[in-house]
Amino acid sequence: MTNEQMKELTEVVDRMIMPYFPKEEGMQKRLFESMNYSFEAGGKRLRPILLLESFRMLGGDEGDEDRLAPFMAAVEMVHTYSLIHDDLPAVDNDDYRRGKPTNHKQFGETTAIFAGDAMLNYAFETMIEDTLKESDDIWKNKKLAAMNVLAKKAGGYGMLAGQMVDFLCEQKTNVTLEELLFIHEKKTAALIQAPLVMGAIFAGANREKIARMEQAGYLVGIAYQIQDDILDCIGNEETLGKKTGSDAKNAKATYVTIKGLKEAKDDQTRMSREAEGLISSMADGPSNLKEIIENLIQREF
């Protein structure tokens, strides 16, 4: 998939999800400005794209794609909230995100905390309001199931579990590979699994395919995070839009520090190929999913 094709797909997804973000008005206008600042900061829209392409690949009806839009928006909202909070001084203490000042640098720490909280709530407001308006019982059940997936993958058994263990491991000098893989599975892979599984649910996939899609999401997420660790070690700051070397500076355990650069690269390649094989074996319709995953794992930013 070329960069131009990816750009076009991102623009399609942007048009689908932008109507669901809050208008910057009311006495709390600054809150919405802060939310939208991070949402519009140049993200790749990876997660809503994965949801859409999973739906397409598993034979979802093109005429139903508009039904996915509020859930695609919600996935991006959850991801955006997590970035706002990750950048805070109490967590990663980052000054830049995608080449722009992080939310707390632009709006202040208190507003950034509120914006992240509001973004998470707004994601579920968006999905619930849409589901309440759904007249088709089959689709209503699909939406409830998809909402449940996102809630679990973002919560205390998903992304937040990974963030908690990541924080606890920062206090340790002997982080194990098992602990690191738990962090990567929950903190990173969970929000890649979620849209892939949600797309499969919307497409009407059976339990076996949903489980295989979840496994593919796990492999993609781990490989994605390994690449993130590699880029923090050897990436180009200008291309990344943020400083590199922060993991080493903070003495943080990563896949690279535990297994070495060469083995990290080898494992990343192996996992990405396994994920691509799983995805290829399930294709029921035209989709760019395999190519998107290839680009994602081999990214330079």
Backbone torsions as a table, in degrees:
resi	resn	phi	psi	omega
1	MET	NA	123.9	-177.2
2	THR	-74.4	162.8	177.0
3	ASN	-60.8	-35.9	-179.6
4	GLU	-67.1	-41.7	177.7
5	GLN	-64.5	-39.8	178.1
6	MET	-65.5	-39.4	177.9
7	LYS	-62.2	-42.4	178.9
8	GLU	-63.9	-41.2	179.3
9	LEU	-65.8	-40.5	177.8
10	THR	-61.5	-40.1	179.0
11	GLU	-66.0	-38.4	176.5
12	VAL	-61.4	-46.8	-179.5
13	VAL	-65.1	-40.9	177.5
14	ASP	-56.6	-43.9	179.9
15	ARG	-64.6	-30.7	-179.8
16	MET	-74.5	-36.9	-171.7
17	ILE	-99.4	-23.1	-175.7
18	MET	-58.4	-36.0	-179.5
19	PRO	-61.6	-15.3	-176.4
20	TYR	-91.4	-2.0	-179.2
21	PHE	-91.0	152.8	-169.6
22	PRO	-68.8	145.7	172.9
23	LYS	-75.8	142.8	-176.9
24	GLU	-85.2	81.6	-176.2
25	GLU	-149.8	171.0	179.1
26	GLY	86.8	172.8	-179.9
27	MET	-62.5	-25.1	179.0
28	GLN	-93.5	22.1	-176.5
29	LYS	-49.4	-41.2	-177.8
30	ARG	-61.8	-33.5	176.2
31	LEU	-60.7	-47.2	-179.4
32	PHE	-68.5	-34.8	175.9
33	GLU	-62.0	-41.6	179.2
34	SER	-65.8	-43.6	177.8
35	MET	-60.0	-49.4	-176.6
36	ASN	-70.3	-28.1	176.5
37	TYR	-57.5	-47.9	-179.6
38	SER	-73.8	-36.3	179.7
39	PHE	-64.6	-34.5	-176.3
40	GLU	-98.0	19.5	-173.2
41	ALA	-83.2	16.9	175.1
42	GLY	93.3	25.3	179.2
43	GLY	-66.6	158.1	-176.6
44	LYS	-81.5	-7.0	-178.2
45	ARG	58.3	32.1	-176.1
46	LEU	-55.8	-49.2	-172.4
47	ARG	-67.8	-46.2	173.4
48	PRO	-63.7	-32.0	175.9
49	ILE	-64.3	-43.2	179.2
50	LEU	-61.3	-39.7	178.0
51	LEU	-61.6	-49.4	-178.4
52	LEU	-62.4	-45.3	-176.4
53	GLU	-72.9	-30.7	173.9
54	SER	-63.5	-45.4	177.4
55	PHE	-58.0	-47.2	-179.1
56	ARG	-64.3	-44.3	-175.8
57	MET	-65.0	-33.2	-178.2
58	LEU	-92.4	18.9	170.1
59	GLY	87.4	20.1	177.2
60	GLY	-62.8	147.1	-178.1
61	ASP	-74.8	126.9	179.8
62	GLU	-55.0	-34.0	-178.9
63	GLY	-67.4	-13.9	179.8
64	ASP	-98.5	1.4	-173.4
65	GLU	-63.0	-31.8	178.2
66	ASP	-63.1	-26.7	179.0
67	ARG	-65.4	-23.4	-177.0
68	LEU	-80.5	-21.5	-168.2
69	ALA	-53.0	-49.1	-179.5
70	PRO	-63.0	-29.2	179.1
71	PHE	-79.1	-34.1	172.6
72	MET	-62.8	-42.9	177.6
73	ALA	-62.4	-42.1	-177.9
74	ALA	-64.0	-40.9	177.5
75	VAL	-60.3	-42.7	179.2
76	GLU	-67.7	-35.2	176.9
77	MET	-63.3	-45.0	180.0
78	VAL	-62.8	-43.5	177.6
79	HIS	-61.6	-43.6	-178.2
80	THR	-65.4	-42.3	177.0
81	TYR	-58.6	-41.0	-177.8
82	SER	-65.0	-34.8	178.4
83	LEU	-69.5	-42.0	178.1
84	ILE	-57.0	-46.3	-178.2
85	HIS	-74.6	-34.7	177.2
86	ASP	-60.2	-35.3	-175.5
87	ASP	-78.2	-12.3	-174.9
88	LEU	-61.4	153.4	179.2
89	PRO	-54.3	-33.9	-178.4
90	ALA	-75.3	-12.6	-178.1
91	VAL	-112.4	-95.9	-177.9
92	ASP	-94.2	-17.0	177.5
93	ASN	55.3	52.3	179.9
94	ASP	-96.4	141.9	-179.6
95	ASP	-93.3	-24.2	-175.9
96	TYR	-132.0	147.0	176.0
97	ARG	-141.7	119.6	-178.6
98	ARG	55.8	37.5	175.9
99	GLY	79.7	3.2	179.9
100	LYS	-120.5	156.0	176.1
101	PRO	-56.4	139.3	178.1
102	THR	-65.6	165.8	-171.9
103	ASN	-56.8	-44.7	-177.0
104	HIS	-70.0	-24.6	175.2
105	LYS	-74.6	-31.0	-178.3
106	GLN	-84.7	-39.1	-171.7
107	PHE	-117.6	-8.8	-175.7
108	GLY	97.4	152.9	-172.9
109	GLU	-64.0	-42.5	-177.8
110	THR	-62.7	-47.4	179.4
111	THR	-62.9	-37.8	179.3
112	ALA	-63.2	-40.5	177.3
113	ILE	-62.3	-47.1	179.5
114	PHE	-62.2	-40.1	-178.6
115	ALA	-63.6	-41.8	177.2
116	GLY	-63.8	-45.1	178.1
117	ASP	-59.4	-45.6	-178.2
118	ALA	-65.1	-37.6	-179.4
119	MET	-63.7	-42.1	178.7
120	LEU	-63.5	-46.9	177.9
121	ASN	-61.9	-40.5	-176.1
122	TYR	-65.8	-31.6	176.9
123	ALA	-58.8	-45.1	-178.0
124	PHE	-78.4	-31.5	171.3
125	GLU	-56.7	-45.5	-176.9
126	THR	-62.1	-46.4	-178.7
127	MET	-69.1	-41.0	-178.2
128	ILE	-65.7	-46.6	179.7
129	GLU	-59.2	-41.3	179.0
130	ASP	-66.4	-42.1	-178.0
131	THR	-66.6	-36.7	178.0
132	LEU	-64.2	-28.0	179.6
133	LYS	-87.4	-9.2	-176.5
134	GLU	-69.5	124.7	-177.5
135	SER	-92.8	-19.5	-178.8
136	ASP	-89.8	119.3	-175.7
137	ASP	-62.2	-37.6	179.0
138	ILE	-62.4	-45.2	-179.9
139	TRP	-70.4	-33.0	177.1
140	LYS	-62.0	-42.9	178.5
141	ASN	-66.6	-37.6	176.2
142	LYS	-61.7	-42.7	-178.1
143	LYS	-67.5	-39.1	176.3
144	LEU	-62.9	-42.5	179.4
145	ALA	-64.9	-41.3	179.8
146	ALA	-65.7	-40.4	178.4
147	MET	-61.7	-40.7	179.0
148	ASN	-62.7	-40.9	177.9
149	VAL	-59.7	-48.6	-178.2
150	LEU	-64.2	-41.2	179.1
151	ALA	-59.7	-44.3	-178.6
152	LYS	-70.2	-41.7	-177.8
153	LYS	-71.1	-22.3	-179.8
154	ALA	-95.6	-12.5	-169.4
155	GLY	-97.5	-153.2	-173.0
156	GLY	-70.0	-11.1	173.5
157	TYR	-107.8	6.0	-179.4
158	GLY	-129.5	-120.5	-173.8
159	MET	-54.9	-44.6	-177.6
160	LEU	-68.1	-29.4	173.6
161	ALA	-62.1	-44.3	178.6
162	GLY	-63.8	-40.3	179.2
163	GLN	-65.5	-39.0	179.9
164	MET	-65.0	-48.0	-178.9
165	VAL	-67.3	-35.0	175.7
166	ASP	-59.4	-45.9	178.4
167	PHE	-62.1	-44.8	-179.8
168	LEU	-63.2	-36.7	-179.0
169	CYS	-72.6	-19.5	176.4
170	GLU	-65.3	-21.2	179.9
171	GLN	-88.1	-1.7	-175.8
172	LYS	-108.3	156.4	176.5
173	THR	-109.6	-3.8	-176.4
174	ASN	-129.3	51.4	179.6
175	VAL	-64.3	132.0	-178.9
176	THR	-89.5	163.2	176.1
177	LEU	-63.5	-36.5	178.0
178	GLU	-59.8	-44.1	178.5
179	GLU	-65.0	-42.4	-179.1
180	LEU	-64.2	-41.1	178.8
181	LEU	-66.8	-35.5	174.7
182	PHE	-60.8	-46.1	178.8
183	ILE	-59.3	-48.4	-177.8
184	HIS	-66.1	-38.7	179.0
185	GLU	-62.8	-47.0	-174.7
186	LYS	-82.1	-45.0	-173.1
187	LYS	-74.6	-35.4	-175.6
188	THR	-111.5	-53.8	-173.4
189	ALA	-65.4	-31.6	-175.6
190	ALA	-58.1	-40.8	-179.1
191	LEU	-86.3	4.3	166.1
192	ILE	-99.4	-39.5	175.3
193	GLN	-60.0	-43.3	-173.8
194	ALA	-54.0	-55.9	-178.3
195	PRO	-66.1	-33.5	178.0
196	LEU	-63.9	-44.3	179.5
197	VAL	-69.7	-40.6	178.4
198	MET	-60.7	-42.6	177.6
199	GLY	-62.3	-38.9	178.4
200	ALA	-65.4	-41.7	178.0
201	ILE	-61.2	-46.6	-179.4
202	PHE	-63.5	-31.0	179.6
203	ALA	-78.6	-8.0	-179.2
204	GLY	81.0	25.6	-179.3
205	ALA	-66.8	153.3	178.1
206	ASN	-79.3	173.6	-174.9
207	ARG	-61.4	-37.4	-179.1
208	GLU	-62.8	-45.1	-179.5
209	LYS	-68.7	-36.8	177.4
210	ILE	-62.5	-42.1	179.3
211	ALA	-65.2	-39.4	179.1
212	ARG	-68.9	-35.4	177.0
213	MET	-66.5	-38.3	177.4
214	GLU	-63.9	-40.2	177.7
215	GLN	-65.6	-41.1	176.8
216	ALA	-60.4	-40.9	178.4
217	GLY	-63.3	-36.7	175.9
218	TYR	-61.2	-49.6	-178.3
219	LEU	-63.0	-42.2	178.6
220	VAL	-62.6	-43.8	-178.1
221	GLY	-63.4	-42.9	179.3
222	ILE	-66.4	-45.1	179.3
223	ALA	-62.8	-39.0	178.1
224	TYR	-60.7	-44.7	-178.2
225	GLN	-70.8	-35.7	175.7
226	ILE	-60.9	-42.5	177.7
227	GLN	-62.7	-37.6	177.5
228	ASP	-61.5	-42.7	178.0
229	ASP	-64.2	-39.9	179.2
230	ILE	-65.0	-44.7	-178.8
231	LEU	-65.3	-35.1	177.6
232	ASP	-65.4	-24.5	-179.1
233	CYS	-86.2	-43.0	-172.3
234	ILE	-128.9	5.3	-175.7
235	GLY	-73.0	168.2	178.4
236	ASN	-94.7	122.2	-176.0
237	GLU	-60.9	-39.2	-178.4
238	GLU	-65.4	-40.8	178.5
239	THR	-69.1	-41.4	-177.6
240	LEU	-72.5	-28.9	-176.9
241	GLY	78.0	16.5	176.5
242	LYS	-156.9	165.8	-178.2
243	LYS	-71.0	142.9	174.2
244	THR	-99.3	169.6	177.8
245	GLY	81.1	6.4	-177.6
246	SER	-67.9	-32.8	179.9
247	ASP	-64.3	-46.0	179.0
248	ALA	-65.5	-42.0	179.9
249	LYS	-58.9	-38.4	-178.6
250	ASN	-92.3	8.2	-178.9
251	ALA	53.1	40.8	-175.9
252	LYS	-89.9	134.5	177.0
253	ALA	-70.7	131.7	176.8
254	THR	-134.8	173.5	177.0
255	TYR	-59.9	-36.2	-179.3
256	VAL	-68.8	-43.6	-177.9
257	THR	-69.6	-29.1	-178.3
258	ILE	-84.0	-41.9	-172.9
259	LYS	-111.2	-10.2	-178.4
260	GLY	90.6	156.2	-174.0
261	LEU	-63.9	-45.4	-177.3
262	LYS	-63.3	-48.0	-178.5
263	GLU	-67.4	-33.5	176.2
264	ALA	-61.9	-44.5	178.5
265	LYS	-63.7	-42.1	-179.7
266	ASP	-63.8	-44.4	-179.7
267	ASP	-65.9	-39.1	178.2
268	GLN	-60.5	-43.9	178.9
269	THR	-63.8	-44.3	-179.5
270	ARG	-62.0	-46.3	-178.8
271	MET	-66.0	-38.9	179.9
272	SER	-65.1	-38.7	178.8
273	ARG	-67.5	-38.4	176.5
274	GLU	-62.5	-43.4	179.5
275	ALA	-63.1	-45.2	180.0
276	GLU	-62.8	-37.2	177.6
277	GLY	-65.2	-43.0	177.2
278	LEU	-60.0	-45.9	-177.0
279	ILE	-66.2	-43.0	179.7
280	SER	-61.4	-34.2	-176.9
281	SER	-73.2	-13.4	-175.9
282	MET	-104.7	-6.9	-170.4
283	ALA	-60.6	122.2	175.0
284	ASP	-114.2	-8.7	-177.7
285	GLY	-152.6	170.3	-179.8
286	PRO	-66.7	134.3	-178.8
287	SER	-160.3	154.4	175.9
288	ASN	-99.3	13.2	-169.1
289	LEU	-59.7	-45.9	-178.3
290	LYS	-61.5	-44.6	-178.9
291	GLU	-66.6	-37.5	178.6
292	ILE	-62.8	-42.2	-180.0
293	ILE	-67.0	-39.6	176.0
294	GLU	-59.2	-46.5	179.3
295	ASN	-64.0	-39.0	-177.1
296	LEU	-63.5	-48.2	-174.3
297	ILE	-73.4	-29.8	-179.5
298	GLN	-95.8	14.0	-174.6
299	ARG	-62.1	159.3	176.3
300	GLU	-112.2	5.1	179.8
301	PHE	-152.8	NA	NA
